[in-house]
């Protein structure tokens, strides 16, 4: 059991000597970072959007705070894109 765990860890962390291509290339890691951050932002906006629409239905003065709270999770995707282009 321990040998399989060590082999899997070395494969994921790319330790040791391997003649084949790396497990995760640079473009693959960038795509994974942006994709996961977009998925997390969508998951966060799901609850925030429902609550914002309900609050706006009750009181029209809550439109701007609801809009701001809905847009905030999208900064995760923007930061991920910035990191991809910087690195």
C-alpha positions, 0 to 999 in steps of 0.5 A: 500500500505504501509503495503505491502511495509513494509512486502516485505521489512521485508521479503527481509531484513529478519527482524522480527520473521520468522520460515521459512528458510531465504530468501537468504542463504549464498551459494545463496548469493555467487552464486548471487554475482559470477553470477552477476559479471560474467554477468557484465564482459561479458557485458563489454567484448562485447563492448571492444572485438569488439573495440579491434578487429577493432583496431587490424585490423587497426594496428597490434601494438595494439594487446597487449593493446587490449588484456589487455583491453579485460582481465580487466573486468574478474578481477571482476569475480576473485575478486568476487570469492576471496570474496566468499572464504574469507567470 
